[in-house]
Amino acid sequence: MMAWAIGLAAVAVWLVLLLGRGGFWLARERDDRDVPAPPAAWPGVVAVVPARDEADVIARSVGSLLAQDYPGPFRVVLVDDGSTDGTADAARAAAGAGDRLEVLSGSALPGGWTGKLWALEQGVRRAGTPEFVLLTDADIGHAPDNLRALVARAEADRAALVTLMAELHCRTPAERFLIPAFVFFFAMLYPFRWVAGPGRTAAGAGGCMLVRRAALERAGGIAAVRTAIIDDCALARRLKGQGPVRLLLTRRARSLRPYGSVAEIGRMVSRSAYAQLRYSPVLLAGTVAGMGITYLAPPLLAVLAEGPARAAGIAAWGMMAAAFQPMLRFYRVSPLWGVALPAIGAAYTVFTIRSAVAVRRGQGGMWKGRAQAMVRGGGVGGEA
């Protein structure tokens, strides 16, 4: 009886996910669909790039920004956040003799700020008063038409924010195992269609965020989210109160940095997983239980149970494998990875638990030598 009840619960969960989460799994919200017409006039844009020890990728990233075919005024401000590997020199070398790149040496990190957000704050101040600010990571490469497409969509929709889920590196076995699921799970949490809708759901992808400067100022600026570990989603929530937000899949912005191993991807996930749960042990326990029912129970029932419980396990396993297919196609990996989603879900559950352990050890949000989860009043906070 217990196995049958668990099987029914798993089937119910997947029916709700397939039918009641904004069609997140279909991966239809892409920047190459419903392409808007160009605006009558192209507004000014300044790209702000926070960089800390990014010498291995910064030349390609900055080079791709300077190669934009954007018809309007455009320049790049790179904020060197205490790099020790020659990041600033590599960026200047990539820019050559042109004057569209400014390298700003970041000042010391003040209390109450995460490192990336303090770098962004300095860059936005330096940007002046363009109509748009492009917030982009130092390990993102941009197709030559990316900025043109972003601005056209922002102007057509009068959007406060247009943000692209950059195509992540997905070539190694570890990447094929975990990277498509990273975007799949993100879309499950924040259905892109709901982000664009009138409700409260808001999310951003920090690798590529085109922000309307006036909306950013009305939302309180970067300072309004200065302690956030999941800073892109925190900023998107602020901006949605100022105007429409669009979140789209893209191939125009791509991650330049490969993830060589499962452990490396796990560290990337663990930096923010517990912050997503608002540092709550209760939510952590509920998440672990929910992941067990959603991902682990179906294959166990399919293999070990009998009768109706086994049928329910097979049905739930089949639904999750089918739901994963559009994202697998987007990342051009084998559809057979859909069958492996239970194992992938188990890996992400382990990453989430490790994230909680790291926070309790004072190492939460670890990035480039900084533990960025903020401790306040004896507890752990950080999400604005």
N, C-alpha and C positions, 0 to 999 in steps of 0.2 A: 504493500500500500504506500509506504514512504517513497519508494522508487517511482511509482506511478505519479505521486503528487509532485515530486521534483521534476519529472519529465513534463508534466502539464505546465508547471511554472516556466520551464525553459522555453517551451513552445509559445506560451503567452508572451514572454519577453520578446521573442523574435518577431512575433506578429505585430506587437506594438512598435518595435523598431522599424520594421519594414513599412508599416502603414501609417504610423503616427508621429514620425520625426522629420517631417518636411522633405521626405524623399532624399535624405542626406546621402544615402548609399549609391544613388544614381550618378553622382559626380557630374551633374549637368551645368552647374554654375561655373562657366569658364570665360576667360577674357576674350576668346576668339569667337564668341557667339553673340548675336545681337549687337554687332559692332556699330557704335554711334557715329554720326557725321562729325567732321571736324568743326571746331568752334569758328566763329567769324573772326576772332582775334585770339592769338595765343598768349596767355598770361605768363608773367615771370615766375620762374621756379628756382629754388635753391635746394640742392641735395645736401643733406647732413649725414655724414658717415662717422659713427663712433668706432674707434679702432684701438685695440690693445693687443700688442704682440701678434700682428697679422701679416708679417712680412712675406709669408709663403703664398698669400693670395691677393694682397692689396694691389699689386700692379695690374692684375687682370680685372679686379673689381673697379678700380678707379678708371682704368682704360676703357672699360665698357660704358661707364657713365660719360666720359668725355667724348665718346664716339656716338652719342645720341644724335639722331637726326631731327631734333626738336627745333621748330621754326621760331620759337620765342626766346626771350632772354633766359639764360640758364647758366648756372655756375655751381661749383661743388665746394663745400667746406668739410674738410676731414679733421676730426678732433682726435689728436694723438693722446690717448689716455694712459700716459706713463709707460709706453712701450720700451722694451730693452733690447729689441731684436732688429732695429733699423727700419721699422714700419714707415716712419715719416720720410726717410730718405728714399725708400723704395717707391712710395707714392709720388714724390717729386720727380723721380727719374721717369716714371710712367707718364707723367703729365708733359714732360719735355719743356719747351720754351713758352708754352701758352700761359695765359693769365686766368684761365677759368677755374683753376684749382687753388684753394687756399688751405694751407696746413696750419692748424691752430694747436698749440701745445696746451693740453688740458691742465687746469690747476688742481691742487690737492683735493681729494674727495672729502667733502664736509660730512658731518654726522647727519643721519637721517636720509641719506640718499643711497641708492644702489649705483654702482659704477657706470653702467651703460646710460642710465637716465641722467646722471650728472654730466656725462659727455654730451648727450643730446641737448640738454639745457644750454650748455655753453655754445653748441653749434647753432641752435635756433636763435639765440641772442645775436650771434655774429651774422646770421643770415639777413638781418634787416627786415624789410617789409615787402617781400614778394607775395604774390597772391597765394602761392602754394609752396609747401615745404615737403620734399621727398625724404622721408626717414628710411634709410636703407643700411643693412649690415655690411661690414667690410668683407664678408665672404660670399657675397651675392654678385653674380654676373648678369648683366642686362642686355637683352637683344637691342639692336639700334633703334627700333621703333617702340620700345617699351614706354618711355616717357610720353611720347606723342599719344599712344593709346590710352594711357592712364588719364592724362589731362582731358582728352576728348570725352571719356566716360564721366569724369568728375563734372565737367561743364554741362554735359547733356542731362545728367541726373541732379545737378545742383547739390552734389554730395559733399558732406563734410569730410568724408574719408573714403578713399578707394584703396583697398589693400589686397595684395596678391599672395596666395600661398605658393611660395617659390617651389619649383620642382627640385626635390632633394636628390642627392647623389644616390644612385641605386644600381650598382654594378656588382659588388662583391656578394658572396653568399649571405653574410651577415646583414647587409643592406636589403637584399631581396627578402630576407626573413622578416625584418622589422620595419623598414621604412614605409612601404605602402600602408601598413597598419597604423603607423603614427598619424598619417593624414586621415585615414579612415576613422580612427577613434576621435580625432579632433573634430571632424565633421559631424560625428555622432553627438558630441557634446554641444557643438555650436552649428546646427544646420545652416548652411550658407543661405538658403532661401529665407529662413527665419531672421537671419542677420539683416537681410535687405527689407524685411517686412516692418510693420508698424509696432510690433511687440517689443519686449524688453531685451530679447536676445541680441547680444552684441559681441563681436570678436574681431580681432585683427591678427595679422601675420607679420611679425616685426621685421622680417627681412625686406619687405617692400610696402611702405605705407605712404601714400600721397595724401597729405593733410591740407585742408584749406586753412590758411593762417588765421583768418578772422575767427573761424570756429574754434581753433585751438586756443586762442586768447580768451574767448567767452567761456570755454570749458575749464579755465584755470591754468592753462599751459602745462608744460611737462612737470612742473612742481606739484600739480594736483595728484600725480601718481608716483611721486618720487621714491616711495618705499616698495613699490610693487615688484614682485618677482616675475609674475606673468604680466609684464608691463604692456605688451601689445593689446591684450584683451582689456586691461584696466583702462587704457587710453581710449579704446574703441567705445567702451561703455560711456565715458565722458562725452565723447564726440557725438554719439547717437542722439544725445539730448540737444544737439545743435543742428542736426540735419541728417540726411540719409547716409547710410554706411553700406558699402558694397565690398563683399569678400568673395574672391574668385580664384579658381585654379588657373594656373598659367604654365606655359613653357617659355615665356618671354623673360622670366627671372629664374635663375637656376643657382643652386648652391654649388660653390666651387670646391668645397672641402669634403673629401670622402670620409666615411666612417669605416675604419678598418676592421672592427671586431664587434661582437655582441656587447662586450664590456664597455666599449667606447660609446655605443648608442645608449646603453643603459645609463651611463653617467649623464648623458645629455637629457634623457627623460627624467632622471631622478632629481635634476636641479630644480624642477618646478612641480613635480607630481603632488607632493604633499601640500604645497601652496594652493593647488587646485582644490584641495579638500579643506581649505581654510584652516589648516593645521589642527584639525579636529580628530582625536582618537576614535570618536564615535563614528564619524564619517569614514574613517579609514577601515574600521571593522565592517561597516556596512558595504563598503566598496569591495573588500576582499570576499565577503559572502556573495555579493551580487555577481562578481566575476566568476566565482565558482559555479553558480547556477547557470549563468549565461554561456560560459565557454567550456568549462571542464565537465559539467554533468552530462551534456549531450553525448560526447564520445564514450564516456564511461558507461552510460546506459546502453548505448548502441552495441557495445562490445560485451558487457557483462550481464545485462538484465535480460529478461524474457518477456514475451507477451506485449501488452499495451505499453509498459514502461520502455521496452526496447524500441517499439515503433515511435514513441514520442522522442526518444533520444535521436533516432535516425532523422526524424522530421526536423528537429531543431538544428542538428548538424548540417543538414542539407540547406536549410534557410540561411544559416550564417555563411556557408560556402558560396551560395548564390549572391548574397548581399555584397560580398567582397569582390566580386568579379569586375564591376566597372572601375574600381580603383586599381586593381591589378592590370587591367587593360591600359589605363592611363600611364602606369609606370612600366608598361611593356614587359611584364614578367609572366611566368607560366600561370595559367588558371589553376593548376594543381595546388598552388599555395593557399587556395581557398579551403582546402581540406585541412590544412595545417593551422587554421585560425585558432583552434583551441590551445595549441602549444604556444602560439604567439601571444594569446591573451594571458596565458600563465606567466610568460616572461615579463609582460608589462605589469602584472600583479606583483611580481618580485621587485621590479624597479620601483614601484610605488611604496612598497614596504621599506626598501632601502632608503628612499627619500625621507620617510618619517624618521628612520633611525638616524640619518645624517643630521636632520634638524635638531633632534634631541641631544646630539653630541656637539652642537654648536657649529656644524659644518653645512648648514642648509644653504641652498642656492649657490654652491661653490662654482666659481667661474674665474679662470685666470688668476688663481691664488687668493680670491676674495670669497669669504663666506657671507652671502648677501641677505639671508633671511634675517629680518630685523627682530631683535629681542626687546620687548617692551613690558615693563611691569612684571618681570619674572616669567612671562610667556613669550611665545613666538608669534609675530605678526607679519605684516608686509604687504597685504593686498588692499589697495585703496578702493 
